[in-house]
Every structure is written in C-alpha cells, then in structure tokens.
Amino acid sequence: MGTVFSLDVRGGEPGAVREALEEAAAGLRRVDEVFSTYREDTQISLLARGELEAGQCDPEVAEVLELAAEAERISDGWFSTRYRGELDPTGIVKGWATERAARQLLAAGATGVSVNGGGDVQLLGSPGTGRPWRVGVSDPLRPGGLAAVVSAAGARELAVATSGTAERGDHIVDPRTGRSAVTDLVAVTVVAPRLTWADCWATAAFAMGSREGLRWLDSLPDTEALLITAGDEVRCTAHLAQWLG
C-alpha cells in the first residue's frame, strides 16, 4: 500500500498475541497483493482492465467494493472508487485493512490495540488501567508541530484519519471533474469509531472544501473533525472538544 504500518499491542496471552501479530502482518501484505493499483498482476488491476470478473476475486474485494458504494451513497458521490476514470478503491482500502488488523488483535485477547497505517490510526481498548490512547495530529502548515492531540478517554474504539496535501501533494480528486480537488483546505482530520469510515469521510470532506465539508461532517453521527485551511484557519465540528486532550 506504499506506506508503513506500526502495531502497538497491550495485554493478552503472549503466545496468542504473537500469533495474531504474525497473522495481522500477513493479512496486510495480502491486502497489498490483492488491491495494489501499482502492480499489474493484482486482482484489482485485473478487474479494472476487465480481465477478471468480480465473482472470480477474493471475497474481500466484494466486501471493500460494497463498503465503498455505501461511502459514495452517504457522501452523495464525494467519495468515489473511480480515479481518473479507472477503478481504484485506494481511498478505502488502507483504513479498512488497518481496522481489520486491529480487530484481529483484539479478538486474540489483547486488552489494548493501536494500529497506525501511514498516519491513520485505529484504537481499541486501552494501553493500561486509567490510561487512554492518545494520537497527535500533525500541523500541515508547521512541519514537526501538532495541530491537536486526540484522546480516546471514555471510548472502547476510536479512529483518527487525516486527508490533505502536506505529505502527498495534490492526490485527492474531485469526483465531479476527475481532476485534483481545488479547495481552500490543506488538511481534514476525522475522529470516529471506525477507521474504515473515518478515512473515507476525511477524503470526501477535503474534496468538498471547508464550508460544505464542515456542514456535512457535522451531520454525520458519531463523527467529529478538525479542518485546516490554507489561510491557517481552523474549523471544528460541534463536539470535537470531547476528544481533545
């Protein structure tokens, strides 16, 4: 998937957790083998070229495409699996794969799990008694600085996902034009229970721009967000403060 994953696991029986870690890592590698759009031999590349039918793909392909269709519906088309006219579910795959790995580890008996996929994080449980997971949100206008710190205190599951131009440049596409999204934003960070959706919502809101993106994010249940404009203006959803600290 062209990024680095880190896994922080607390508690559980060591042998079971070690085995689950190996399975989670193997699962992430398998996701890359199936979904990478940078390799011509992956199932998603073959599907995009019409050389493979959906029914011939691994069940995970149908699962991801169904989730992506739901994201497209909820976002009124601002999230899309079409990239410059080609099938490309990249916008949902990383969040989905990261969340799946985290849940595998929790199911193996871990009491706290943090899985970071290229800066997008799924948090489950806690790192210790009375201690919440905390995630720093990078400031896109001040390299090395933090725009905020998200605390998972009071939540058994929480995800933090950011879309923007600071790390990868203009890579987010406006699905209406098929060209790079031109907005007043430099970053959108979404906080929600599941990384699968947080990742999608951050991408869609970025394409919308700050005004429409903030309005839409505020309408979503269990979803809060921090939006930063190119003019260094910070905009937040109504109840983001409950997750800061």
Beta strands, then each sheet from edge to edge (+ up, - down):
strand 1: 5-10
strand 2: 82-83
strand 3: 86-87
strand 4: 112-117
strand 5: 120-125
strand 6: 134-138
strand 7: 146-151
strand 8: 157-164
strand 9: 173-174
strand 10: 179-180
strand 11: 185-192
strand 12: 224-229
strand 13: 234-236
sheet 1: 1+ 4- 5+ 8- 11+ 12- 13+
sheet 2: 2+ 3-
sheet 3: 6+ 7-
sheet 4: 9+ 10-
end
